[in-house]
Amino acid sequence: MFTEKKRVEKLRYMHRNPVVRGLVLAPQQRNWSSYRHYALQERGPVLVNEAQKAEMRVRGIAYARWLAPRCMGP
């Protein structure tokens, strides 16, 4: 387990990274982020500390082929 200081450090990195990379202007603009849960106590598309499993649904083989190169990163 992480110390509280390390946990906060990791959450800050996760939430600020899309801003640093130029994907959004502010962390709350990123739809698939847990930022809104931690900062605003809002329930969003990202399940945080829930017993329910998150599931990824693939829309079809064409979409999966389009998405695959984009998931690899720079």
C-alpha positions, 0 to 999 in steps of 0.5 A: 500500500502507498502512504497518503503522500504517495497516493496524492502524488500519483493522483495528481500525476494521473489527473494533470497528465492530460493537461500537460500533454495538451489533451484538455485545458483542465483536469475536469474536462477529461471525460474518462478521469477520476478527477471529478470523483476526487475533487467534486465527489461526483459520480462519473463514467469512471468507477472509483472504489466500487465492487462492480468491475469496469468492462470495455466493450469493443464496437467491432473489428474495424474500430478495434483496428483503428484504436489499436495504434492509438493505444500504443502511445508515442 
